[in-house]
Amino acid sequence: MSNLDWNSPSVSKRLVKRHAAERRFKWIGFGAIVLSLSFLALLLVIMLKNGLAGLDYRFLTGADSTDPTVAGVWGATKGSLLTMGVTLLLSFPMGVLAAIYLEEFAPRARWIEWVEVSINNLAAVPSIIFGLLGLAVFINTLGMPRSSPLVGGLTLALMTMPVIVISGRNAIKAVPPSIREAAYGVGASKVQTTFHHVLPLALPGILTGTIIGMARALGETAPLLMIGMRAFIATPPDGLNSPSSVLPMQIFLWSDEIDKAFVQNTSAAIIVLLVFLLTMNGIAIYLRNKFEVRW
């Protein structure tokens, strides 16, 4: 192999081209960030301009109404809280346990491969298909109450679980094998190694996938349309089986109203939804950082 002459004109020309390409890539990345933040800032400015005046105590504590001057967002907010609670309580533990089994305990068999392919495909299924599934199974077959947070949470849990399983498997797979070998070396069993050593290290990645899945579920309307949560609900729900709406559906209904006075209510409800989403994500990020273990 001949020695490379770093002072030759050809090498200098190649280095100049490489540095120019790196600078172009940095500027393209910076431009993408600026463009994304510009759209977000424009959205926030428009929503604050149109809806900030409508954020008062009456609006935050009232329920839906045909009169825009008395319509409020608390009924939909409470419905979103109950629905997201059911979704999280079902999808998170089941998704994490499924990820642990598939990655740590499942045998390398053909049916396991079919399960993995099915989970990957479910993550890409359109959300309205889950709404049809919820309508067929939970309402038509099991006879659960239509438009209830319980059915909405069950439907969204089916949609969120594949995302949690996939992110959980990737997080568990990213844990170094040396952690498992060290645990086995001091006499730990397979279960002890998984739950005492592997799972705490993988938890930040699992929570990241949970944040993504829950954020998607919070903004969904198509599955909830299929289970009847489009109905006009004039009172906040009393429990999981009470008729209810959710914030995205309430925004959709108000945006479709003919009365122009609902424009302010729509923008104000969007602000409430954004605050809801940021609060949920902030709590999840705090828990992720709190339980993060470095090695």
N, C-alpha and C positions, 0 to 999 in steps of 0.2 A: 504494500500500500504506500503510495507516494505521500510525502508530507504536504499539508495544505499551507499555502502561502497566504496568510491573512492580510498582507499588504498589497496583494495583487489587485489590479483593477476589476477583474471579474468577481472576486469575493466581496470587494467593497460595494459593487453594484448590487449584488444579491442582498447584502446587509441593508442597504438603503431601501430596497424594495420591501424587505421584511418589516423594517421599522415603519414604513409608510402604511403597510397593510395593518399593522397593529394599531396605529393611530386611527385609521379609518374604522376599524372594528370598535374602538373605544367611543368614537363619536357616534357611530350608529347605535350602540347600546345606550349612550347618554340621551340621544334623540328619542329612542323608544320610551325611556323613563319619563322624559319631559312631556311627550305626547300623552302617555297614560295619565300622568298627574294633571295635565291640562284638562282632559275630559272629566276626571273626577272633580277638579275644582269648579269646572263649568256646571256640572250637575249640582254640586253643593250650593253654588251661588244662586242658581235658578230656584232650587227648592227652598232655600232660606228666604229668598225674595218673595216667593209666592205664598209660603206657608208659615213663616215665623210668626206673623201676626195672629194666626189662628191657634197657636199653642197656648192655651189658657187652661185653667182648672176645670172648666166645664167640658172642654174638648177631651182632656186627658182622663176624665172620670165618667164620661157618658158612653152611651151605646149607640148603635146605628139608628137612624131615623130618616124619614122622608123629608124632613125639614132640615136644610143644611145649617141653620142657625143653632139647632139644638143637638145635632148629630155629634157623636163622640167616638173615641177609639178604644176605650177601655174594654169593651166587650170582645173586640178582635184581639187586643193585646193579651187578655186573659186566656182566650182560646189558643193563641200561639204558645203561651207559656205551658198550658196543659198538654198541648200536642207535642211540643218539643220535649217535655218531660217524659212522656210515654216513649217517644222515639229514642231518646238517650238511654233510658232504663232498659230497653230491649236490645237495641242495636249494639251498644258498646260492650256489655259483657259477652253476648253471644258472638259478636265479631272477633273479640280478642281470644276467646276460648277456641273458636274455630281456627284462627290463625296459629295458635299455639299447637293445636293438635296436628294440623297439616304440616307444620314446619318441624316439629320436634318428635311427634309420636306416631304419625301415620306411616304405614308400611309403603314401600315403593311398589304399588300394585297398579293394575290398569284402571280400576275403578277410582282410585285416588286421582289419577291423571284426568279422568272425565270430570270429577268434581272440581278440580282446579280450572279446567277449561270453562266449565259452566259458570264459575264465580267470575272469571274474567269477562265472560260475555254478559253476565247480568249487570256488571258495572257500566256497560255501554248501552243497555236497553233504554229506549225513550221512557221518560217518566210517566207518560199517560198510560203505558202498558201496566205499570204497577197500580195505577188507579183502577183499571179494568179488573186486575187481579183482586184488589181489595173489595171492589163491588161484588165480584162473583163469590169470593170466599167468605168475607167477614159479614156482608150484609145479606146477600141472597141465600147463602148456605147456612151460616151460623146465626143469622137473625139478629145481629147487633144493630143498635140504633143508628140510623142515618144521620149524617151531619155532626157526629159526636167527636170530641177530641180523642177518644179511645180508638175509634176506627181510623181517624186521621193519623194518629201516632203509629198504629200498627202498619198502615200502608207506607208511611214514610220510613219506618224501620226496615221494611223489606228493601226499599230503595237505597238506604244508607249503608246497610250491612256489608254488601260486597266491597264498597270503598274502604271500610274499616278493616276487612279481612285482608285485602291486598296490601294496604299500607302497613298493617300489623306484621304480615309475613316478611315484607321487605325490611322492616325494622329489626325483627328477630334474626333474619339472615345476616344483617350487618354487624351483629355482635361477634367479636373475634372468637374463633374456636379455642383459643388459649384460655378464655374464661371458663368454658365448659370443662376443659382438660384439668384446669387447676381445681375446680370443684370436685371432679371425680377423683382427683389425686388425694384429697383429704377425706374421702369416704362418703361424699354426698350421693344421694340417689338421683335417678333421672328427674323425678318430680321436684326434689329439693333444688337441683341445679337449675331447672327451668324457672321455678317461681321465686327463688331466693337470689339468683344471680343474673339469669338471662332476661327475665321480664323487667326488672327495674332498669336495666340498661337500655332496653328497647322501648320503654314507656314514652319517652319524648317523641319518638317517631310515630308511635301509635296514636298519641294525642294529636299530633299534627294531622294525620289522616282523619281523625274524628272531627277536628275543627272544619276540615274541608267538607266532609260529609254532612255535618249539621248545618253549615252555612248554605249548602245547596238545598237541604230539606227546608230550611226556614223560608227561602224565596220561592218555593214551588207552588204552583197553582193548578197545573194540569191534573195531577193525581187527585187533588181535593175536589176538583170539579166533578169527577166521576162518582164520588161518594156523597155528593149532595151538600157540600159545605159552601155552595153558592147561594144558599137560601137567605132571605132577609131575616136577621135575628135581632130583635129589638131589645133583648135583655142579655146581660152577661151570663155565661154558663155557670151553673151551680156545682157541676162535677164533671167527671169524665164521660158520663152518658148523656149529658144535656146537649141540646142543639147549640152549635157554636159556629163562628167564622174565625178566620185567621187574618193577620195583617195584610199579606199579599192579596188575598181574595177581597178584603175590604177596599184596598186601593183600586183593584180592578173594577169593582162595582161602582165606586164613586167616580172613577174616570169615565164610565159609560153613561153617567147621568146627563140629562139635557140641561138642567139648571146650572148656569155658570158659577153659581155660588159654591158648588162642590169642588171647583178647581183649588180653592184655598184648602179645603179639607183634604183633598188628595195629596197636595204638597206637604201638608202638616203630617199626614199619616206616613208618608215616605220618610220624613225626618225621624219619626218615632221608630220606624222599621230599621233605619240605619243605626240609630242609637242602640236598639235592641241587639242588632248584629254585632256592633263593635263591643258592647258589654259582654256578650256571650263569648266572643273571640278573645277578649281581654282576660276573662276568667280562665279560659282554657290555656292561654299562653302563660299566665301566671302559674297554673298548676304544672304545666310542662316544665317550666324553668325550676319550680320548687322541687320536683321529683327527679330532675336530671342528675344523673350520676356520671362523673367523668372517670376514665381509666387511663 
